[in-house]
Amino acid sequence: MFTIEHDFDATVITLIDELSEDAAGSRPLNEDVVIQSFDDRIIVEQYDPDTGELAQIVLTMEQLEELRAALNLPEGNYRLERR
């Protein structure tokens, strides 16, 4: 399940983990993932229950484009051509 909200300067997507069956029968729920999309960057956040802190990753739009491409490519080294 996920939600999408449009704020003044960002789009916020929240990925909500739902309990599902695995080979062992069940697995613990993971913390929600919050993705904030701005004009120039993407921020991915998830609460870490082990440390009690919010883990945050900031990606530029170029890094996001490379990640999107990498999800569909085989193993190797790549460089995207910028237009």
C-alpha positions in Angstrom: 0.0 0.0 0.0 1.2 3.5 -0.6 0.0 7.1 -0.3 0.8 10.2 -2.4 0.4 13.7 -1.1 1.2 17.0 -2.9 2.7 19.6 -0.6 3.6 23.2 -1.5 7.2 22.4 -2.6 7.3 18.6 -2.7 5.4 15.4 -3.6 5.5 13.0 -0.7 5.1 9.2 -1.3 4.8 6.9 1.7 5.3 3.1 1.1 3.5 1.2 3.9 4.6 -2.3 4.5 1.8 -4.8 4.9 2.3 -8.2 6.6 2.8 -10.9 4.1 3.6 -14.6 4.1 7.1 -15.8 3.2 8.6 -19.3 3.1 8.7 -19.5 7.0 5.1 -18.4 7.3 5.4 -14.8 8.2 7.9 -11.9 8.6 8.0 -8.8 10.8 6.7 -5.6 9.4 9.3 -3.1 8.1 9.0 0.6 8.9 7.3 2.9 6.4 9.4 4.4 3.7 8.8 8.1 3.0 10.0 9.6 -0.4 10.0 13.4 -0.8 10.3 14.6 -4.4 11.5 18.2 -4.9 12.5 20.0 -8.1 16.2 19.2 -7.6 16.4 16.2 -5.3 14.7 13.2 -3.8 14.9 12.4 -0.1 14.2 8.8 1.0 13.6 8.3 4.8 13.0 5.3 7.0 12.9 5.1 10.8 15.5 2.7 12.2 14.1 1.0 15.3 17.6 -0.3 16.2 19.0 3.2 16.6 15.8 5.1 17.2 16.8 7.6 14.5 15.5 8.5 11.1 17.8 7.3 8.3 17.9 9.6 5.3 19.3 9.4 1.8 19.4 12.4 -0.6 19.6 11.7 -4.3 20.1 14.3 -7.1 17.7 14.0 -10.0 20.6 12.6 -12.1 21.3 9.9 -9.5 17.6 9.0 -9.5 17.7 8.7 -13.3 20.8 6.4 -13.0 19.1 4.3 -10.4 16.0 3.9 -12.6 18.1 2.8 -15.5 20.2 0.4 -13.3 17.1 -1.5 -12.2 16.6 -2.7 -15.8 20.2 -3.4 -16.8 22.4 -6.5 -16.4 25.6 -6.4 -14.3 28.3 -4.0 -15.6 29.6 -0.4 -15.7 27.5 2.2 -17.4 27.4 5.9 -18.0 24.2 7.6 -19.2 24.5 10.2 -22.0 23.1 13.5 -20.8 21.1 15.6 -23.2 
